Structures are given as structure tokens and as C-alpha cells.
Amino acid sequence: MTLTFGGDARVRAQGYWPDNFGIGSGNDGYTLFRGLAHGDVRVGKHIQMFVQFGAYDEISRSGGPVSTDQSLPDLQQGFLAWNGEKLSLRAGRQEMTLGTSRLIAARDSPNIRRAFDGVRAIWKQESTRVDVFAFRPVLNKSGAFDDTWDKSESLLGVYATLAPARLAPFKADLYWFGYKRDEAIFAAAEGRESRHSFGTRLFGSIKGWDWNAEAVLQTGHIGDRSIFAWTIASDTGFTFDGVPWSPRLGLKANIASGDGNPADGKLRTFNLLYPNTTYFSEASLLSPANIMDLQPTLTLRPVRGLTFVLSWNFLWKHQKEDAVYTSSPPVIPETIGTGRYIGDQIKLEGSYRLNPQWEVRAAAVHFRVGSALTQAGGTDVSFLMTSLAFRW
């Protein structure tokens, strides 16, 4: 039997001027504190027990902490696993990130990372991997050891990654997610939601080029309405390896469907399920629903461990009649039917890993609002963030 211990600590300070584009909010700045400690027990060649505890705090947020900010010590992860040569089985509380974290992510930016309660099977053979799971998301509460699973939501899924050597450098993901929740709110519909997501991702790299393209089709129903939604996302770039600072020029392009006819008995607004909230920037101002965007990027690596990303992101509504969607609150109702142009944001993000234990991160974002937000009373937003993390 072997027993190993580890831990993580992070402090993150950030501010919005103003928050939520100034729609019902003012300026806000606050600091988040997170501490995690884990123990990993291995018995023989196959049995594993992993336990991770977390404690979280927040100071100075306007209106007080939200559900992902603050908690007394609680169980972040705790699962029992059987790990075979090809098949692994895992039951209990666990984090999960799939693909590029577009639909399923651990959500590292908020203080409390996302976890799920349930069972998961992982099968690996050479370059093929298949994940099968049945989960409920963890419902974060502020007390000690009081988190439970959220009975109002469930997630089933199969996620396969295929990378056959004969097709190198081309790789592909294929997946299906079955998602249900009791209370969903969109601009055109609300009620009990049952949604199926069928997706594929094509990715790889060769001779300086890299590509990552993903397409998802969603069906199902919400209340008495049927669902037909979709998204297409891409990130393509070229890295100049022989040039100082190894610059990478890239272009991200995305479309996530919106609802152009609220009266037709259908919902066409895409649902990102459990996404990475920093998909567009560390400011997490928008969610990829009813949206089209283009984002040229420049990535620089001046020295080992130091990375800068500069980008300019232009965003539009996919359907003018639908709303602008954010991480929290999920819908800005004042934007229903406003203009199509959401705005543009310029961001500079940097990270420096001093050594395997220490990492410093910083981000600056300025968002200039377009007619979709100005007609709803929205204003430009500036965002700053710094964080320091230690891992052992």
C-alpha cells in the first residue's frame, strides 16, 4: 500500500468597472482564497482511494459571496477506483474535463471548482479512449461538509477520443451527452429541460500548424417546446518555432445558435451545459449562446514558463430577437430584441510558472459595448485580475 499527500493554494484578486455591463450593477472588486489538500491511497496494482478537501473564502464582493465563492471545509473530491490495464472504474465525487472544456469543465476560474457525484468508466487501448459516465453536479453550500448532489440536474454521456497512428496527425472526438434540469431559463422559453448533445471534434498539429474544430447538434424539449440548436467552433493557428519568443498567430471563430422566432413553439438557443467560464476571456463576461464571434490571437513565450496572449474579440448575436447570455445571471432580459452587435473586447493575459510549484497569472480586459447592450443600458467594462497559486 502507498499513500501520497498533496495540496493547492490560490489567491485571486479581480475587479469589474462596472460588473454585468452596468445593467443593474455597479463597480465591483473582490479577492478569492482557495485551499485544497488531498490524499491518494493505492492498494496493490488496482485499488485506489482518492480524497480531496477544500476550504474557500471571499472578501469585498458587492452584495456578498455567491455560491461558488465561499465555504467552510468540505469534500471537493472523494472516490473509490479500480484501475486495470485497459479499464478503470470510478465511483464517488470527482472532477471532469473533456476535450477542450467547451461543454464539460472543472471550472477553475471561480473559487470552488465544479465536481460531480456519480460513476465513471474509462477504457483505454493504445490511442483510443472512451469515457462513459452518469453524474449529478455537486450543489455547493456554505457550511462544513454539507455539499450534496443537485437533484434537479443530471448528466449522462459517452465521450470517445480516436487517434489512430495511420491517420496521424489527425485526431477526433465523438460524444453524446444527455442532460436534464428541472428549471431552465432562456429568452424564448423556460421550464423543465431535457437536451441531447451530439458532437464531434477534429484536432491535431503538424509542421507549426495546429487546428481544433468542433460541431454540436442539440435536440430535446423544454416545457412544451422542442429543441433544435447547434454550434460550430474553431481555433486554428501557426507557430513560428525558429523565431524568438515562438510567436503563434491564431484565429478563433464561433457560432452558437439563437432563437429567431420565439412564437414558433421551438427553442433554438444553444446550451453550453457545464462549460469553461473563461471561454472568451478571464473576465467571463459572456456565454457562448446566441453568439457569433471572431478572435485573432497572438501568443508569445519570451522565456521558459512565461506566456502572453493578446487578442481582439468581435461579437454579434446570432439572432437579433434572442438575448445576450452571460455566466451569471445566465440571461440579460433587457437585451431581448436589441441590436445585433454585442461589442468587442481586447484582452492581454499572462502566466508565469516560476517552477512546478508556483504560478503567477494576470489578465486585463476592456470590453466596448455595441448596440445589443447599449440599447439595454449597458456600458463599457474594464476588468483586471491577478492570481498566485502554489501546488505541492
Buried (B, 14 or more C-beta within 10 A) or exposed (E): EEEEEEBBBBBBBBBBBBBBBBBEEEEBBBBBBBBBBBBBBBEEEEEBBBBBBBBBBBEEBEEEBBBBBBBBBBBBBBBBBEBEEEEBBBBBBBBBBBBBBBBBBBBBBBBBBBBBBBBBBBBBEEEEBBBBBBBBBBBBBBEEEEBEBBEEBBBBBBBBBBBEEEEEEBBBBBBEBBBBBEEBEBBBBBBBBBBBBBBBBBBBBEEEEBBBBBBBBBBBBBEEBEBBBBBBBBBBBBBEEEEEEBBBEBBBBBBBBBBBEBEEEBBBBBBBBBBBBBBBBBBBBBBBBBBBBBBBBBBBBEEEBBBBBBBEBBBBBBBBBBBBBBBEEBBBEBBBBBBBBBBBBBBBBBBBBEEEEBBBBBBBBBBEBBBBBBBBBBBBBBBBBBBBBEBE
